Amino acid sequence: MLMLFALTIDNTAQNTKFTLVIDAGHGGHDPGAIGTISREKDINLAVSLQLGALVEKNLKDVNVVFTRKTDKYLTLQERADVVNNNHADLFICVHTNSAKSSLAFGSETFTLGLAKSKANLDVAMRENSVILLEDDYKTKYKGFDPASVESYIMFEFMQDKYIDKSIDLASTIQKQFSNFARRSDRGVRQAGFWVLHRSACPSVLVELGFISNPAEERFLSSESGQKDMATAIYNAFVNFKRDHDKKSGKQTENQKYVEITERSTENSFAQPVDSETEAVQPETATETKTTTEAKATDSASISNTVVTVFNNTDVKPVFKVQLFVSRVKLKPNASDFKGLKEVDYFEENGMYKYTIGVETEYNKIAKIRKEIIGKFPDAFIIAFVGNKKITAKEALKLTK
Ligand SMILES: [Zn+2]
């Protein structure tokens, strides 16, 4: 009886404030994806803390709860517990993407659902794979095996009553990433994320960008880049909260967007927004992006309404400068690089081939080669279409 009374009080208290749970993915002994100069867990935490700080500063009627504020490991279940124990109104998970190819870049936001492309399933599988770090995960996660494609079938039959709100927020976040933070927009996507599945409120999982792309990693590990990404999500949240208040008949408090003029990023950091078709995506399927289509896909019968656009046919080549070849994998700060930063590599015939620069225009890569030719007299220009290496000559023909 006493318990019941206490619970009632608790619920009443919760109703007066909007509770936002922010989850910085990974942490502690789980670094997430690893880049050349940074780790996913650190990027996720930095952006999450800044997002939370912005909300706390500007929206006094929001209770911000962090799943972690330090470099700490939490299981996916523990993260979902934070959401449910706090009766959260919204759950935002912050992650950073990674791909085998260093050419993939751009931001995407996921909501819960059945993945309609291998690329989306791969992201969910990678993010869910942290489950494997736990002992007896098979009993804890009721037979859900993050590495088995069959396990993901459950997301096909799941009804998620929060899906519309989640997709609305995901679309606004993507718009903000594109307009405010000037990132390449990879769209709103669906996949089976365990942590979203277990959370009883609208929820999204943001993939800020690719740690595996040198330029994007530089952006995401920079202070200004992190600030812009946090602000972009914050602006989308202001919009979500305004809608929420309107629907619940509540007067919206003075909730301020951060204007584009307050953006901190140097333009040179960002990938050009209009070059999205040049973003060579390792998996070729790109889902349609509009909110309405995404909604239709999810609320109606999934198998009938899938709209998938294959855009691998119009992929443009990307140029790089190959510096040298090595039999061993070198550390990023190895003296062999002669002080050059942001050196990338690819593997071919058991050799590590080190490159610098990622450009879609030949004259830009030629300029980079000119700059480093003093240090690396044998450096030459190569090109990729998708994962396929081609000669600069072949690439130039394609760009004509
Ligand atoms: Zn992650």
Residues whose N, C-alpha, C, O or C-beta is under 5 A from the ligand:
A	BS01	ZN	G25 G32 H95 T96 E127
